[in-house]
Amino acid sequence: MAPGSEDDGWIVPPPVALRDGTRIQLYKDGEALRAAYEAIQSAQRRIFLESYIFADDETGRAFADALAAKAQEGVRVYVIYDSFGTRGLTGAEPPMFRQMRHAGVRVQQFHPLRPWECKFGWRPVNRDHRKLLLVDDDIAGLGGLNVGAEYAGSWVAPSSREECDLWRDNAIGIRGPSSRLFRQAFARMWHYVMHGGRMHRAEFIDGIDPESPGGAPELGVFASVPTLNSPLSPSLCKLMGRARRSILMTMAYFVPDDPLIEELCKAARRGARVRLMLPGRCDVRAVHVAARSFYETLLSCGVEIHERQGVVLHSKTMVVDGETTVIGSTNLDYRSIEYNCEISAVVHSATFGQQMHQLFEHDVRFAKKIELTAWRRRPWLDRCGQWAVSRARYLL
């Protein structure tokens, strides 16, 4: 069964209209990649695609074919993929990238792992974890989904895999004038990949603070880069510090630093209802164990924790007071904060916040709630493992 609106009864909500005419569509699972694929096929002038993983499978090759066909039609096509995410530690570049280049697609890899492929300095630790698509002048899409069969299911191309885990993820489609904001984020990353220099050049932050002078626009972008003074963690702390009624967080990789844990606990103690949706199982076992090391602290402060069952949870979203939503590629872990380039949209809209609330409640139907009393009775071996892994969470 394909992930998406048909796999568990989720009904796709209508797009949310902003004051400037921009429309934001919430997507769940593989339907997001289907919408991206259709947007590429409809392109008339330009396509910008940035993805951590661009898999050499049925879905990846379908995207490569569509991008190559558009380039041959005269559409300007630019692609950035992460060397580690796509090729692994030792893998060669898949043939589909040569196919795209031959068709006229401008393809660049972010921070090649092989030193002899680097045009500039070798920085193997810092990765481009962003997922972003821009089409023509008024279409943008971003979220947690990479280009690959495990994320798309059968929404883009039939899969030859006999068995495939269902991946639970989210993305948004943006149509209208505010989509141009994200073009600036891609342009800065493209300039960095082509010309090198300080990674700070690839950072672009706009419209994220609802209390900024004159008020924030309804749609903002947080395209962060790994720097010594990254504003990512302080900005998230500031946002959670304003919560008065609620925080809803769905997070694939939950290994936050101490200030973020403290903000969640403080919000719960001052009366906000803080609810976390975390993986019941995870593709990175150590991250799952590390996340559980925080459960007793959070539960003791009144934070509610649910573990999503039946899927591999890969979504990264947060909703504060039902009015401000953060959705994109950013996990709550040290890799996102200190090592990766990430991109998230910040949506200041109560209507969109309500849709996110409904989606969270939908996930609750398929989740197991963690109770403090039962959690305190977990085996000592589990406690020791969680403590040991949490000590090394800075490396995860």
Order of alpha helices (4+ residues) and beta strands (2+ residues): beta-beta-alpha-beta-alpha-beta-alpha-alpha-beta-beta-beta-beta-alpha-beta-beta-alpha-beta-beta-alpha-beta-beta-alpha-beta-alpha-alpha-beta-beta-beta-beta-beta-beta-alpha-beta-alpha-alpha
